[in-house]
Amino acid sequence: MSLIQRRSQKQGIIEGLFIKKTLEEQAKGILGDSKRAMKGFTSAKWSKKKMVIDEDTMTYSHLADFRFVDMKTRRAKSGYNPATRKLKAGKVRKKKSFPIHNKPIMHHKRMLIRTISFGFTEEVKAQFEELAKVNNLLPENG
């Protein structure tokens, strides 16, 4: 049985609803935690981030700067840095780290894996089956 056929059956529809709801909850959590960690960032450019949930896929779009602000160190090139001090090539410089990307993402990734792996119990199946019946999502023969 192919994946498309399995998803159109009753069990696949119920699992899909559970996965989509779980992704939506974690997406809200990621955006909320990231916003909470960025309380000192006042420029409008830092608010350019979004989360898109499509069926069973979550996509997080943000500026590349988020990753660089999160880094704790950077490797220096030979020459002068912005403070005009001579640096040796390859020397590691510590800098102020703001955990606005990795910490929220990895925390919610662990929660997402745990919820999808162990959270789909019989009680949850029954709740989502009722939801699917109310919204007429279940096939007639299944």
C-alpha positions in Angstrom: 0.0 0.0 0.0 1.4 3.4 -1.0 1.7 6.3 1.4 -0.9 8.3 -0.5 -3.4 5.4 -0.2 -2.6 5.0 3.5 -3.1 8.7 4.2 -6.6 8.7 2.6 -7.8 5.9 4.9 -9.3 6.6 8.3 -6.1 5.9 10.4 -4.0 8.1 8.1 -6.4 11.0 8.3 -6.5 10.8 12.1 -2.7 10.7 12.4 -2.4 13.6 10.0 -4.7 15.7 12.1 -2.6 14.9 15.2 0.7 15.7 13.5 -0.7 19.0 12.1 -2.0 20.1 15.5 1.3 19.2 17.2 3.3 21.1 14.7 1.0 24.2 15.1 1.5 24.1 18.9 5.3 23.8 18.6 5.4 26.6 16.0 3.6 28.9 18.4 6.0 27.9 21.1 9.1 28.5 19.0 8.0 31.9 17.9 7.0 32.9 21.5 10.2 31.7 23.0 12.3 33.4 20.3 10.3 36.6 20.9 10.8 36.4 24.7 14.6 35.9 24.2 14.8 39.0 21.9 13.3 41.5 24.3 16.2 43.8 23.9 16.1 43.8 20.1 14.2 46.9 19.0 14.9 47.2 15.3 12.0 46.1 13.0 14.3 43.8 11.1 14.4 41.3 14.0 10.7 40.7 13.7 11.0 39.3 10.2 10.4 35.7 11.0 7.5 33.3 10.2 6.4 29.7 10.6 4.4 27.9 7.9 2.6 24.6 8.6 1.7 22.6 5.5 0.2 19.2 6.0 3.0 17.4 7.9 5.8 19.9 7.3 6.9 22.9 9.4 9.0 25.6 7.7 10.7 28.4 9.8 11.8 31.4 7.8 14.1 34.0 9.4 17.0 36.3 8.7 20.5 34.7 8.5 21.5 37.2 11.2 19.6 35.1 13.8 22.2 32.4 13.5 25.2 34.8 13.8 23.7 36.5 16.9 23.4 33.1 18.5 27.0 32.2 18.0 29.4 32.3 21.0 32.6 32.6 19.1 33.9 33.6 15.7 37.1 32.8 13.9 39.2 35.9 13.1 40.7 36.5 9.7 44.2 38.0 9.6 44.0 41.8 9.6 42.1 44.3 11.7 38.8 43.8 13.4 36.2 46.6 13.8 38.0 47.7 17.0 41.2 48.1 14.9 43.2 45.6 16.9 45.5 43.3 15.0 44.4 39.7 15.2 46.3 36.5 14.3 44.7 34.4 11.6 42.5 31.6 12.9 42.3 32.9 16.5 39.0 32.3 18.2 37.4 35.3 19.7 34.6 35.1 22.2 31.7 37.4 21.8 28.3 38.2 23.5 25.9 35.4 22.7 22.1 35.9 22.5 20.3 32.5 22.5 17.5 33.5 20.1 17.7 30.7 17.6 19.3 27.4 18.6 18.0 27.2 22.1 14.3 27.6 21.2 14.5 25.5 18.1 16.3 22.6 19.8 14.0 22.6 22.8 10.9 22.5 20.8 12.4 19.9 18.4 12.9 17.6 21.4 9.4 18.2 22.5 8.0 17.6 19.0 9.8 14.3 18.6 8.6 13.2 22.1 5.0 14.2 21.4 4.8 12.6 18.0 6.5 9.4 19.2 4.7 8.8 22.4 1.7 11.2 22.5 -0.6 9.4 20.0 -2.4 7.3 22.6 -5.8 5.6 22.3 -7.5 8.6 24.0 -5.9 11.0 21.6 -6.9 8.9 18.7 -10.5 8.9 19.9 -10.4 12.8 20.3 -9.1 13.2 16.8 -11.5 10.7 15.3 -14.4 12.8 16.8 -12.8 15.9 15.3 -12.5 14.2 11.9 -16.2 13.1 12.0 -17.4 16.6 12.9 -15.4 18.0 10.0 -16.5 15.2 7.6 -12.9 14.2 6.8 -13.3 10.5 7.2 -14.1 8.4 4.1 -17.5 6.8 3.9 -16.3 3.2 3.6 -13.5 3.4 6.1 
